[in-house]
């Protein structure tokens, strides 16, 4: 294991050790309604992340678009002029 990959892991472990007692105390203070809200929230976040990572989420191929050199607007890669500022490529 290289020292480059060890540093971030040690930072994450230290952060977890620092924050864990407070998280445990917070979750123990929740009642049944709080646990239900926390569970539903985590499920909804998981669904949103799963949908965002699915292959059909972003149908636009990002390689077919580029930025205009003059104004930075997103244009087709094979466009001769920018639709926004009219600059010739």
PDB file of N, CA, C and O in Angstrom:
ATOM      1  N   UNK A   1       0.846  -1.175   0.000  1.00  0.00           N
ATOM      2  CA  UNK A   1       0.000   0.000   0.000  1.00  0.00           C
ATOM      3  C   UNK A   1       0.890   1.236   0.000  1.00  0.00           C
ATOM      4  O   UNK A   1       1.806   1.336   0.817  1.00  0.00           O
ATOM      5  N   UNK A   2       0.641   2.153  -0.881  1.00  0.00           N
ATOM      6  CA  UNK A   2       1.466   3.351  -0.975  1.00  0.00           C
ATOM      7  C   UNK A   2       1.016   4.377   0.051  1.00  0.00           C
ATOM      8  O   UNK A   2      -0.109   4.323   0.549  1.00  0.00           O
ATOM      9  N   UNK A   3       1.907   5.313   0.362  1.00  0.00           N
ATOM     10  CA  UNK A   3       1.579   6.337   1.351  1.00  0.00           C
ATOM     11  C   UNK A   3       0.537   7.311   0.820  1.00  0.00           C
ATOM     12  O   UNK A   3      -0.164   7.950   1.604  1.00  0.00           O
ATOM     13  N   UNK A   4       0.425   7.435  -0.511  1.00  0.00           N
ATOM     14  CA  UNK A   4      -0.583   8.323  -1.070  1.00  0.00           C
ATOM     15  C   UNK A   4      -1.985   7.828  -0.767  1.00  0.00           C
ATOM     16  O   UNK A   4      -2.864   8.631  -0.453  1.00  0.00           O
ATOM     17  N   UNK A   5      -2.212   6.547  -0.853  1.00  0.00           N
ATOM     18  CA  UNK A   5      -3.548   6.032  -0.611  1.00  0.00           C
ATOM     19  C   UNK A   5      -3.832   5.871   0.878  1.00  0.00           C
ATOM     20  O   UNK A   5      -4.995   5.757   1.265  1.00  0.00           O
ATOM     21  N   UNK A   6      -2.800   5.860   1.725  1.00  0.00           N
ATOM     22  CA  UNK A   6      -2.985   5.693   3.156  1.00  0.00           C
ATOM     23  C   UNK A   6      -3.461   6.980   3.820  1.00  0.00           C
ATOM     24  O   UNK A   6      -4.257   6.929   4.758  1.00  0.00           O
ATOM     25  N   UNK A   7      -2.989   8.132   3.351  1.00  0.00           N
ATOM     26  CA  UNK A   7      -3.346   9.412   3.961  1.00  0.00           C
ATOM     27  C   UNK A   7      -4.835   9.682   3.991  1.00  0.00           C
ATOM     28  O   UNK A   7      -5.382   9.929   5.066  1.00  0.00           O
ATOM     29  N   UNK A   8      -5.519   9.646   2.846  1.00  0.00           N
ATOM     30  CA  UNK A   8      -6.965   9.897   2.864  1.00  0.00           C
ATOM     31  C   UNK A   8      -7.738   8.875   3.695  1.00  0.00           C
ATOM     32  O   UNK A   8      -8.749   9.211   4.312  1.00  0.00           O
ATOM     33  N   UNK A   9      -7.269   7.641   3.710  1.00  0.00           N
ATOM     34  CA  UNK A   9      -7.944   6.618   4.524  1.00  0.00           C
ATOM     35  C   UNK A   9      -7.806   6.938   6.007  1.00  0.00           C
ATOM     36  O   UNK A   9      -8.767   6.799   6.764  1.00  0.00           O
ATOM     37  N   UNK A  10      -6.618   7.365   6.426  1.00  0.00           N
ATOM     38  CA  UNK A  10      -6.417   7.726   7.831  1.00  0.00           C
ATOM     39  C   UNK A  10      -7.244   8.948   8.213  1.00  0.00           C
ATOM     40  O   UNK A  10      -7.785   9.018   9.316  1.00  0.00           O
ATOM     41  N   UNK A  11      -7.339   9.901   7.307  1.00  0.00           N
ATOM     42  CA  UNK A  11      -8.170  11.085   7.565  1.00  0.00           C
ATOM     43  C   UNK A  11      -9.630  10.674   7.723  1.00  0.00           C
ATOM     44  O   UNK A  11     -10.313  11.149   8.631  1.00  0.00           O
ATOM     45  N   UNK A  12     -10.113   9.798   6.849  1.00  0.00           N
ATOM     46  CA  UNK A  12     -11.503   9.344   6.928  1.00  0.00           C
ATOM     47  C   UNK A  12     -11.758   8.573   8.220  1.00  0.00           C
ATOM     48  O   UNK A  12     -12.796   8.759   8.854  1.00  0.00           O
ATOM     49  N   UNK A  13     -10.828   7.717   8.612  1.00  0.00           N
ATOM     50  CA  UNK A  13     -10.993   6.963   9.859  1.00  0.00           C
ATOM     51  C   UNK A  13     -10.992   7.906  11.058  1.00  0.00           C
ATOM     52  O   UNK A  13     -11.808   7.751  11.966  1.00  0.00           O
ATOM     53  N   UNK A  14     -10.093   8.870  11.070  1.00  0.00           N
ATOM     54  CA  UNK A  14     -10.056   9.848  12.155  1.00  0.00           C
ATOM     55  C   UNK A  14     -11.335  10.655  12.232  1.00  0.00           C
ATOM     56  O   UNK A  14     -11.857  10.903  13.319  1.00  0.00           O
ATOM     57  N   UNK A  15     -11.841  11.064  11.077  1.00  0.00           N
ATOM     58  CA  UNK A  15     -13.095  11.808  11.041  1.00  0.00           C
ATOM     59  C   UNK A  15     -14.250  10.946  11.558  1.00  0.00           C
ATOM     60  O   UNK A  15     -15.099  11.428  12.307  1.00  0.00           O
ATOM     61  N   UNK A  16     -14.279   9.688  11.164  1.00  0.00           N
ATOM     62  CA  UNK A  16     -15.339   8.780  11.617  1.00  0.00           C
ATOM     63  C   UNK A  16     -15.279   8.586  13.126  1.00  0.00           C
ATOM     64  O   UNK A  16     -16.316   8.567  13.790  1.00  0.00           O
ATOM     65  N   UNK A  17     -14.074   8.442  13.671  1.00  0.00           N
ATOM     66  CA  UNK A  17     -13.930   8.277  15.121  1.00  0.00           C
ATOM     67  C   UNK A  17     -14.367   9.546  15.850  1.00  0.00           C
ATOM     68  O   UNK A  17     -14.956   9.477  16.929  1.00  0.00           O
ATOM     69  N   UNK A  18     -14.082  10.685  15.267  1.00  0.00           N
ATOM     70  CA  UNK A  18     -14.454  11.957  15.875  1.00  0.00           C
ATOM     71  C   UNK A  18     -15.963  12.182  15.859  1.00  0.00           C
ATOM     72  O   UNK A  18     -16.530  12.671  16.835  1.00  0.00           O
ATOM     73  N   UNK A  19     -16.608  11.829  14.758  1.00  0.00           N
ATOM     74  CA  UNK A  19     -18.029  12.138  14.566  1.00  0.00           C
ATOM     75  C   UNK A  19     -18.948  11.027  15.069  1.00  0.00           C
ATOM     76  O   UNK A  19     -20.095  11.298  15.423  1.00  0.00           O
ATOM     77  N   UNK A  20     -18.474   9.796  15.109  1.00  0.00           N
ATOM     78  CA  UNK A  20     -19.326   8.646  15.444  1.00  0.00           C
ATOM     79  C   UNK A  20     -20.085   8.805  16.761  1.00  0.00           C
ATOM     80  O   UNK A  20     -21.286   8.533  16.778  1.00  0.00           O
ATOM     81  N   UNK A  21     -19.465   9.226  17.862  1.00  0.00           N
ATOM     82  CA  UNK A  21     -20.239   9.332  19.105  1.00  0.00           C
ATOM     83  C   UNK A  21     -21.413  10.303  19.010  1.00  0.00           C
ATOM     84  O   UNK A  21     -22.475  10.063  19.584  1.00  0.00           O
ATOM     85  N   UNK A  22     -21.213  11.389  18.289  1.00  0.00           N
ATOM     86  CA  UNK A  22     -22.297  12.361  18.147  1.00  0.00           C
ATOM     87  C   UNK A  22     -23.425  11.812  17.285  1.00  0.00           C
ATOM     88  O   UNK A  22     -24.599  12.040  17.575  1.00  0.00           O
ATOM     89  N   UNK A  23     -23.073  11.087  16.222  1.00  0.00           N
ATOM     90  CA  UNK A  23     -24.094  10.476  15.379  1.00  0.00           C
ATOM     91  C   UNK A  23     -24.881   9.416  16.145  1.00  0.00           C
ATOM     92  O   UNK A  23     -26.103   9.330  16.021  1.00  0.00           O
ATOM     93  N   UNK A  24     -24.181   8.620  16.927  1.00  0.00           N
ATOM     94  CA  UNK A  24     -24.859   7.589  17.712  1.00  0.00           C
ATOM     95  C   UNK A  24     -25.811   8.230  18.713  1.00  0.00           C
ATOM     96  O   UNK A  24     -26.948   7.782  18.865  1.00  0.00           O
ATOM     97  N   UNK A  25     -25.353   9.274  19.395  1.00  0.00           N
ATOM     98  CA  UNK A  25     -26.213   9.965  20.360  1.00  0.00           C
ATOM     99  C   UNK A  25     -27.432  10.570  19.668  1.00  0.00           C
ATOM    100  O   UNK A  25     -28.539  10.521  20.205  1.00  0.00           O
ATOM    101  N   UNK A  26     -27.233  11.137  18.484  1.00  0.00           N
ATOM    102  CA  UNK A  26     -28.353  11.729  17.741  1.00  0.00           C
ATOM    103  C   UNK A  26     -29.367  10.666  17.356  1.00  0.00           C
ATOM    104  O   UNK A  26     -30.568  10.853  17.554  1.00  0.00           O
ATOM    105  N   UNK A  27     -28.897   9.554  16.807  1.00  0.00           N
ATOM    106  CA  UNK A  27     -29.820   8.507  16.362  1.00  0.00           C
ATOM    107  C   UNK A  27     -30.505   7.815  17.532  1.00  0.00           C
ATOM    108  O   UNK A  27     -31.648   7.377  17.398  1.00  0.00           O
ATOM    109  N   UNK A  28     -29.840   7.708  18.663  1.00  0.00           N
ATOM    110  CA  UNK A  28     -30.490   7.117  19.831  1.00  0.00           C
ATOM    111  C   UNK A  28     -31.573   8.025  20.396  1.00  0.00           C
ATOM    112  O   UNK A  28     -32.509   7.554  21.043  1.00  0.00           O
ATOM    113  N   UNK A  29     -31.445   9.335  20.149  1.00  0.00           N
ATOM    114  CA  UNK A  29     -32.451  10.269  20.653  1.00  0.00           C
ATOM    115  C   UNK A  29     -33.703  10.306  19.783  1.00  0.00           C
ATOM    116  O   UNK A  29     -34.721  10.861  20.197  1.00  0.00           O
ATOM    117  N   UNK A  30     -33.646   9.726  18.588  1.00  0.00           N
ATOM    118  CA  UNK A  30     -34.806   9.704  17.708  1.00  0.00           C
ATOM    119  C   UNK A  30     -35.814   8.670  18.195  1.00  0.00           C
ATOM    120  O   UNK A  30     -35.444   7.602  18.684  1.00  0.00           O
ATOM    121  N   UNK A  31     -37.078   9.002  18.056  1.00  0.00           N
ATOM    122  CA  UNK A  31     -38.122   8.029  18.359  1.00  0.00           C
ATOM    123  C   UNK A  31     -38.488   7.260  17.106  1.00  0.00           C
ATOM    124  O   UNK A  31     -37.793   7.361  16.095  1.00  0.00           O
ATOM    125  N   UNK A  32     -39.574   6.488  17.154  1.00  0.00           N
ATOM    126  CA  UNK A  32     -39.988   5.710  15.990  1.00  0.00           C
ATOM    127  C   UNK A  32     -40.265   6.569  14.755  1.00  0.00           C
ATOM    128  O   UNK A  32     -39.957   6.165  13.633  1.00  0.00           O
ATOM    129  N   UNK A  33     -40.841   7.739  14.960  1.00  0.00           N
ATOM    130  CA  UNK A  33     -41.123   8.623  13.829  1.00  0.00           C
ATOM    131  C   UNK A  33     -39.813   9.115  13.219  1.00  0.00           C
ATOM    132  O   UNK A  33     -39.687   9.191  11.997  1.00  0.00           O
ATOM    133  N   UNK A  34     -38.855   9.444  14.050  1.00  0.00           N
ATOM    134  CA  UNK A  34     -37.565   9.897  13.556  1.00  0.00           C
ATOM    135  C   UNK A  34     -36.850   8.824  12.760  1.00  0.00           C
ATOM    136  O   UNK A  34     -36.253   9.110  11.723  1.00  0.00           O
ATOM    137  N   UNK A  35     -36.907   7.575  13.246  1.00  0.00           N
ATOM    138  CA  UNK A  35     -36.296   6.462  12.518  1.00  0.00           C
ATOM    139  C   UNK A  35     -36.993   6.241  11.183  1.00  0.00           C
ATOM    140  O   UNK A  35     -36.345   5.942  10.180  1.00  0.00           O
ATOM    141  N   UNK A  36     -38.318   6.389  11.171  1.00  0.00           N
ATOM    142  CA  UNK A  36     -39.063   6.231   9.921  1.00  0.00           C
ATOM    143  C   UNK A  36     -38.660   7.315   8.922  1.00  0.00           C
ATOM    144  O   UNK A  36     -38.418   7.023   7.750  1.00  0.00           O
ATOM    145  N   UNK A  37     -38.590   8.551   9.379  1.00  0.00           N
ATOM    146  CA  UNK A  37     -38.201   9.663   8.499  1.00  0.00           C
ATOM    147  C   UNK A  37     -36.770   9.462   7.997  1.00  0.00           C
ATOM    148  O   UNK A  37     -36.494   9.676   6.816  1.00  0.00           O
ATOM    149  N   UNK A  38     -35.855   9.051   8.886  1.00  0.00           N
ATOM    150  CA  UNK A  38     -34.471   8.822   8.479  1.00  0.00           C
ATOM    151  C   UNK A  38     -34.383   7.690   7.462  1.00  0.00           C
ATOM    152  O   UNK A  38     -33.653   7.802   6.477  1.00  0.00           O
ATOM    153  N   UNK A  39     -35.114   6.606   7.687  1.00  0.00           N
ATOM    154  CA  UNK A  39     -35.095   5.476   6.763  1.00  0.00           C
ATOM    155  C   UNK A  39     -35.649   5.826   5.398  1.00  0.00           C
ATOM    156  O   UNK A  39     -35.065   5.476   4.373  1.00  0.00           O
ATOM    157  N   UNK A  40     -36.782   6.521   5.385  1.00  0.00           N
ATOM    158  CA  UNK A  40     -37.395   6.918   4.117  1.00  0.00           C
ATOM    159  C   UNK A  40     -36.479   7.883   3.374  1.00  0.00           C
ATOM    160  O   UNK A  40     -36.356   7.804   2.151  1.00  0.00           O
ATOM    161  N   UNK A  41     -35.837   8.790   4.100  1.00  0.00           N
ATOM    162  CA  UNK A  41     -34.920   9.738   3.456  1.00  0.00           C
ATOM    163  C   UNK A  41     -33.754   9.012   2.792  1.00  0.00           C
ATOM    164  O   UNK A  41     -33.381   9.333   1.664  1.00  0.00           O
ATOM    165  N   UNK A  42     -33.185   8.044   3.484  1.00  0.00           N
ATOM    166  CA  UNK A  42     -32.066   7.294   2.917  1.00  0.00           C
ATOM    167  C   UNK A  42     -32.515   6.489   1.707  1.00  0.00           C
ATOM    168  O   UNK A  42     -31.787   6.393   0.719  1.00  0.00           O
ATOM    169  N   UNK A  43     -33.714   5.906   1.779  1.00  0.00           N
ATOM    170  CA  UNK A  43     -34.238   5.157   0.637  1.00  0.00           C
ATOM    171  C   UNK A  43     -34.426   6.077  -0.563  1.00  0.00           C
ATOM    172  O   UNK A  43     -34.041   5.719  -1.676  1.00  0.00           O
ATOM    173  N   UNK A  44     -35.006   7.247  -0.359  1.00  0.00           N
ATOM    174  CA  UNK A  44     -35.237   8.187  -1.460  1.00  0.00           C
ATOM    175  C   UNK A  44     -33.920   8.680  -2.059  1.00  0.00           C
ATOM    176  O   UNK A  44     -33.808   8.820  -3.276  1.00  0.00           O
ATOM    177  N   UNK A  45     -32.932   8.941  -1.219  1.00  0.00           N
ATOM    178  CA  UNK A  45     -31.625   9.353  -1.731  1.00  0.00           C
ATOM    179  C   UNK A  45     -31.001   8.229  -2.540  1.00  0.00           C
ATOM    180  O   UNK A  45     -30.402   8.477  -3.586  1.00  0.00           O
ATOM    181  N   UNK A  46     -31.134   6.989  -2.067  1.00  0.00           N
ATOM    182  CA  UNK A  46     -30.602   5.845  -2.798  1.00  0.00           C
ATOM    183  C   UNK A  46     -31.267   5.669  -4.149  1.00  0.00           C
ATOM    184  O   UNK A  46     -30.603   5.360  -5.138  1.00  0.00           O
ATOM    185  N   UNK A  47     -32.585   5.865  -4.194  1.00  0.00           N
ATOM    186  CA  UNK A  47     -33.305   5.761  -5.463  1.00  0.00           C
ATOM    187  C   UNK A  47     -32.842   6.854  -6.423  1.00  0.00           C
ATOM    188  O   UNK A  47     -32.615   6.591  -7.604  1.00  0.00           O
ATOM    189  N   UNK A  48     -32.701   8.075  -5.919  1.00  0.00           N
ATOM    190  CA  UNK A  48     -32.272   9.185  -6.777  1.00  0.00           C
ATOM    191  C   UNK A  48     -30.867   8.942  -7.335  1.00  0.00           C
ATOM    192  O   UNK A  48     -30.612   9.204  -8.511  1.00  0.00           O
ATOM    193  N   UNK A  49     -29.966   8.447  -6.502  1.00  0.00           N
ATOM    194  CA  UNK A  49     -28.607   8.170  -6.961  1.00  0.00           C
ATOM    195  C   UNK A  49     -28.615   7.043  -7.990  1.00  0.00           C
ATOM    196  O   UNK A  49     -27.902   7.110  -8.991  1.00  0.00           O
ATOM    197  N   UNK A  50     -29.418   6.011  -7.747  1.00  0.00           N
ATOM    198  CA  UNK A  50     -29.493   4.886  -8.682  1.00  0.00           C
ATOM    199  C   UNK A  50     -30.041   5.327 -10.035  1.00  0.00           C
ATOM    200  O   UNK A  50     -29.533   4.915 -11.078  1.00  0.00           O
ATOM    201  N   UNK A  51     -31.068   6.158 -10.017  1.00  0.00           N
ATOM    202  CA  UNK A  51     -31.645   6.637 -11.275  1.00  0.00           C
ATOM    203  C   UNK A  51     -30.661   7.530 -12.020  1.00  0.00           C
ATOM    204  O   UNK A  51     -30.569   7.472 -13.247  1.00  0.00           O
ATOM    205  N   UNK A  52     -29.935   8.347 -11.288  1.00  0.00           N
ATOM    206  CA  UNK A  52     -28.980   9.253 -11.921  1.00  0.00           C
ATOM    207  C   UNK A  52     -27.834   8.480 -12.569  1.00  0.00           C
ATOM    208  O   UNK A  52     -27.310   8.902 -13.600  1.00  0.00           O
ATOM    209  N   UNK A  53     -27.444   7.364 -11.982  1.00  0.00           N
ATOM    210  CA  UNK A  53     -26.344   6.575 -12.513  1.00  0.00           C
ATOM    211  C   UNK A  53     -26.786   5.589 -13.583  1.00  0.00           C
ATOM    212  O   UNK A  53     -25.946   4.931 -14.197  1.00  0.00           O
ATOM    213  N   UNK A  54     -28.087   5.474 -13.818  1.00  0.00           N
ATOM    214  CA  UNK A  54     -28.564   4.524 -14.821  1.00  0.00           C
ATOM    215  C   UNK A  54     -28.182   5.009 -16.222  1.00  0.00           C
ATOM    216  O   UNK A  54     -28.073   6.213 -16.453  1.00  0.00           O
ATOM    217  N   UNK A  55     -27.978   4.072 -17.159  1.00  0.00           N
ATOM    218  CA  UNK A  55     -27.501   4.431 -18.494  1.00  0.00           C
ATOM    219  C   UNK A  55     -28.439   5.365 -19.256  1.00  0.00           C
ATOM    220  O   UNK A  55     -27.957   6.190 -20.032  1.00  0.00           O
ATOM    221  N   UNK A  56     -29.734   5.275 -19.072  1.00  0.00           N
ATOM    222  CA  UNK A  56     -30.665   6.083 -19.834  1.00  0.00           C
ATOM    223  C   UNK A  56     -30.946   7.448 -19.248  1.00  0.00           C
ATOM    224  O   UNK A  56     -31.759   8.187 -19.803  1.00  0.00           O
ATOM    225  N   UNK A  57     -30.299   7.818 -18.134  1.00  0.00           N
ATOM    226  CA  UNK A  57     -30.608   9.091 -17.484  1.00  0.00           C
ATOM    227  C   UNK A  57     -30.242  10.275 -18.359  1.00  0.00           C
ATOM    228  O   UNK A  57     -31.039  11.198 -18.528  1.00  0.00           O
ATOM    229  N   UNK A  58     -29.049  10.251 -18.911  1.00  0.00           N
ATOM    230  CA  UNK A  58     -28.568  11.369 -19.721  1.00  0.00           C
ATOM    231  C   UNK A  58     -28.413  10.878 -21.153  1.00  0.00           C
ATOM    232  O   UNK A  58     -27.383  10.308 -21.511  1.00  0.00           O
ATOM    233  N   UNK A  59     -29.435  11.100 -21.969  1.00  0.00           N
ATOM    234  CA  UNK A  59     -29.421  10.594 -23.333  1.00  0.00           C
ATOM    235  C   UNK A  59     -28.508  11.390 -24.254  1.00  0.00           C
ATOM    236  O   UNK A  59     -28.146  10.907 -25.327  1.00  0.00           O
ATOM    237  N   UNK A  60     -28.134  12.586 -23.860  1.00  0.00           N
ATOM    238  CA  UNK A  60     -27.286  13.422 -24.699  1.00  0.00           C
ATOM    239  C   UNK A  60     -25.843  12.946 -24.557  1.00  0.00           C
ATOM    240  O   UNK A  60     -25.321  12.853 -23.446  1.00  0.00           O
ATOM    241  N   UNK A  61     -25.213  12.651 -25.664  1.00  0.00           N
ATOM    242  CA  UNK A  61     -23.813  12.241 -25.641  1.00  0.00           C
ATOM    243  C   UNK A  61     -22.958  13.479 -25.427  1.00  0.00           C
ATOM    244  O   UNK A  61     -22.957  14.387 -26.259  1.00  0.00           O
ATOM    245  N   UNK A  62     -22.241  13.521 -24.332  1.00  0.00           N
ATOM    246  CA  UNK A  62     -21.468  14.709 -23.983  1.00  0.00           C
ATOM    247  C   UNK A  62     -20.297  14.940 -24.939  1.00  0.00           C
ATOM    248  O   UNK A  62     -19.774  16.052 -25.009  1.00  0.00           O
ATOM    249  N   UNK A  63     -19.883  13.923 -25.665  1.00  0.00           N
ATOM    250  CA  UNK A  63     -18.760  14.085 -26.575  1.00  0.00           C
ATOM    251  C   UNK A  63     -19.161  14.843 -27.837  1.00  0.00           C
ATOM    252  O   UNK A  63     -18.292  15.340 -28.553  1.00  0.00           O
ATOM    253  N   UNK A  64     -20.445  14.941 -28.121  1.00  0.00           N
ATOM    254  CA  UNK A  64     -20.904  15.621 -29.325  1.00  0.00           C
ATOM    255  C   UNK A  64     -21.066  17.119 -29.125  1.00  0.00           C
ATOM    256  O   UNK A  64     -21.448  17.819 -30.063  1.00  0.00           O
ATOM    257  N   UNK A  65     -20.789  17.628 -27.935  1.00  0.00           N
ATOM    258  CA  UNK A  65     -20.933  19.055 -27.659  1.00  0.00           C
ATOM    259  C   UNK A  65     -19.601  19.601 -27.163  1.00  0.00           C
ATOM    260  O   UNK A  65     -18.786  18.870 -26.599  1.00  0.00           O
ATOM    261  N   UNK A  66     -19.393  20.888 -27.381  1.00  0.00           N
ATOM    262  CA  UNK A  66     -18.170  21.546 -26.935  1.00  0.00           C
ATOM    263  C   UNK A  66     -18.511  22.978 -26.543  1.00  0.00           C
ATOM    264  O   UNK A  66     -19.651  23.411 -26.714  1.00  0.00           O
ATOM    265  N   UNK A  67     -17.558  23.700 -26.030  1.00  0.00           N
ATOM    266  CA  UNK A  67     -17.766  25.098 -25.657  1.00  0.00           C
ATOM    267  C   UNK A  67     -17.306  26.005 -26.787  1.00  0.00           C
ATOM    268  O   UNK A  67     -16.311  25.726 -27.455  1.00  0.00           O
ATOM    269  N   UNK A  68     -18.038  27.094 -26.994  1.00  0.00           N
ATOM    270  CA  UNK A  68     -17.647  28.113 -27.971  1.00  0.00           C
ATOM    271  C   UNK A  68     -16.373  28.785 -27.476  1.00  0.00           C
ATOM    272  O   UNK A  68     -16.250  29.099 -26.292  1.00  0.00           O
ATOM    273  N   UNK A  69     -15.427  29.003 -28.383  1.00  0.00           N
ATOM    274  CA  UNK A  69     -14.169  29.643 -28.007  1.00  0.00           C
ATOM    275  C   UNK A  69     -14.363  31.103 -27.606  1.00  0.00           C
ATOM    276  O   UNK A  69     -13.602  31.632 -26.797  1.00  0.00           O
ATOM    277  N   UNK A  70     -15.379  31.753 -28.170  1.00  0.00           N
ATOM    278  CA  UNK A  70     -15.579  33.176 -27.917  1.00  0.00           C
ATOM    279  C   UNK A  70     -16.374  33.444 -26.638  1.00  0.00           C
ATOM    280  O   UNK A  70     -15.989  34.288 -25.828  1.00  0.00           O
ATOM    281  N   UNK A  71     -17.499  32.713 -26.458  1.00  0.00           N
ATOM    282  CA  UNK A  71     -18.374  33.039 -25.328  1.00  0.00           C
ATOM    283  C   UNK A  71     -18.513  31.912 -24.309  1.00  0.00           C
ATOM    284  O   UNK A  71     -19.011  32.150 -23.208  1.00  0.00           O
ATOM    285  N   UNK A  72     -18.091  30.698 -24.639  1.00  0.00           N
ATOM    286  CA  UNK A  72     -18.164  29.584 -23.698  1.00  0.00           C
ATOM    287  C   UNK A  72     -19.477  28.844 -23.704  1.00  0.00           C
ATOM    288  O   UNK A  72     -19.658  27.915 -22.917  1.00  0.00           O
ATOM    289  N   UNK A  73     -20.409  29.229 -24.572  1.00  0.00           N
ATOM    290  CA  UNK A  73     -21.703  28.566 -24.661  1.00  0.00           C
ATOM    291  C   UNK A  73     -21.538  27.146 -25.188  1.00  0.00           C
ATOM    292  O   UNK A  73     -20.628  26.891 -25.976  1.00  0.00           O
ATOM    293  N   UNK A  74     -22.404  26.207 -24.767  1.00  0.00           N
ATOM    294  CA  UNK A  74     -22.356  24.834 -25.257  1.00  0.00           C
ATOM    295  C   UNK A  74     -22.926  24.788 -26.665  1.00  0.00           C
ATOM    296  O   UNK A  74     -24.049  25.235 -26.899  1.00  0.00           O
ATOM    297  N   UNK A  75     -22.153  24.247 -27.606  1.00  0.00           N
ATOM    298  CA  UNK A  75     -22.585  24.138 -28.996  1.00  0.00           C
ATOM    299  C   UNK A  75     -22.241  22.745 -29.509  1.00  0.00           C
ATOM    300  O   UNK A  75     -21.460  22.021 -28.892  1.00  0.00           O
ATOM    301  N   UNK A  76     -22.827  22.380 -30.636  1.00  0.00           N
ATOM    302  CA  UNK A  76     -22.499  21.107 -31.266  1.00  0.00           C
ATOM    303  C   UNK A  76     -21.036  21.125 -31.696  1.00  0.00           C
ATOM    304  O   UNK A  76     -20.518  22.161 -32.114  1.00  0.00           O
ATOM    305  N   UNK A  77     -20.382  19.990 -31.593  1.00  0.00           N
ATOM    306  CA  UNK A  77     -18.957  19.913 -31.928  1.00  0.00           C
ATOM    307  C   UNK A  77     -18.702  20.177 -33.405  1.00  0.00           C
ATOM    308  O   UNK A  77     -17.633  20.667 -33.769  1.00  0.00           O
ATOM    309  N   UNK A  78     -19.668  19.858 -34.258  1.00  0.00           N
ATOM    310  CA  UNK A  78     -19.458  20.056 -35.691  1.00  0.00           C
ATOM    311  C   UNK A  78     -20.088  21.345 -36.212  1.00  0.00           C
ATOM    312  O   UNK A  78     -20.182  21.532 -37.425  1.00  0.00           O
ATOM    313  N   UNK A  79     -20.524  22.243 -35.314  1.00  0.00           N
ATOM    314  CA  UNK A  79     -21.145  23.506 -35.724  1.00  0.00           C
ATOM    315  C   UNK A  79     -20.086  24.450 -36.290  1.00  0.00           C
ATOM    316  O   UNK A  79     -18.958  24.510 -35.801  1.00  0.00           O
ATOM    317  N   UNK A  80     -20.479  25.191 -37.340  1.00  0.00           N
ATOM    318  CA  UNK A  80     -19.568  26.170 -37.943  1.00  0.00           C
ATOM    319  C   UNK A  80     -19.606  27.504 -37.205  1.00  0.00           C
ATOM    320  O   UNK A  80     -18.605  28.219 -37.158  1.00  0.00           O
ATOM    321  N   UNK A  81     -20.765  27.842 -36.627  1.00  0.00           N
ATOM    322  CA  UNK A  81     -20.910  29.087 -35.886  1.00  0.00           C
ATOM    323  C   UNK A  81     -21.605  28.805 -34.563  1.00  0.00           C
ATOM    324  O   UNK A  81     -22.300  27.801 -34.407  1.00  0.00           O
ATOM    325  N   UNK A  82     -21.405  29.703 -33.624  1.00  0.00           N
ATOM    326  CA  UNK A  82     -22.040  29.595 -32.315  1.00  0.00           C
ATOM    327  C   UNK A  82     -23.474  30.103 -32.414  1.00  0.00           C
ATOM    328  O   UNK A  82     -23.715  31.168 -32.982  1.00  0.00           O
ATOM    329  N   UNK A  83     -24.423  29.354 -31.869  1.00  0.00           N
ATOM    330  CA  UNK A  83     -25.827  29.763 -31.907  1.00  0.00           C
ATOM    331  C   UNK A  83     -26.080  30.958 -30.997  1.00  0.00           C
ATOM    332  O   UNK A  83     -27.037  31.700 -31.220  1.00  0.00           O
ATOM    333  N   UNK A  84     -25.254  31.164 -29.985  1.00  0.00           N
ATOM    334  CA  UNK A  84     -25.494  32.222 -29.013  1.00  0.00           C
ATOM    335  C   UNK A  84     -24.874  33.557 -29.453  1.00  0.00           C
ATOM    336  O   UNK A  84     -25.554  34.583 -29.478  1.00  0.00           O
ATOM    337  N   UNK A  85     -23.564  33.535 -29.804  1.00  0.00           N
ATOM    338  CA  UNK A  85     -22.899  34.797 -30.129  1.00  0.00           C
ATOM    339  C   UNK A  85     -22.596  34.960 -31.627  1.00  0.00           C
ATOM    340  O   UNK A  85     -22.234  36.050 -32.071  1.00  0.00           O
ATOM    341  N   UNK A  86     -22.743  33.887 -32.395  1.00  0.00           N
ATOM    342  CA  UNK A  86     -22.524  33.968 -33.830  1.00  0.00           C
ATOM    343  C   UNK A  86     -21.068  33.880 -34.268  1.00  0.00           C
ATOM    344  O   UNK A  86     -20.764  34.060 -35.447  1.00  0.00           O
ATOM    345  N   UNK A  87     -20.169  33.606 -33.332  1.00  0.00           N
ATOM    346  CA  UNK A  87     -18.740  33.512 -33.682  1.00  0.00           C
ATOM    347  C   UNK A  87     -18.494  32.343 -34.620  1.00  0.00           C
ATOM    348  O   UNK A  87     -19.100  31.280 -34.489  1.00  0.00           O
ATOM    349  N   UNK A  88     -17.590  32.563 -35.572  1.00  0.00           N
ATOM    350  CA  UNK A  88     -17.229  31.506 -36.517  1.00  0.00           C
ATOM    351  C   UNK A  88     -16.121  30.675 -35.898  1.00  0.00           C
ATOM    352  O   UNK A  88     -15.175  31.214 -35.322  1.00  0.00           O
ATOM    353  N   UNK A  89     -16.242  29.362 -36.018  1.00  0.00           N
ATOM    354  CA  UNK A  89     -15.219  28.469 -35.440  1.00  0.00           C
ATOM    355  C   UNK A  89     -14.106  28.223 -36.413  1.00  0.00           C
ATOM    356  O   UNK A  89     -13.161  27.499 -36.101  1.00  0.00           O
TER     357      UNK A  89
END
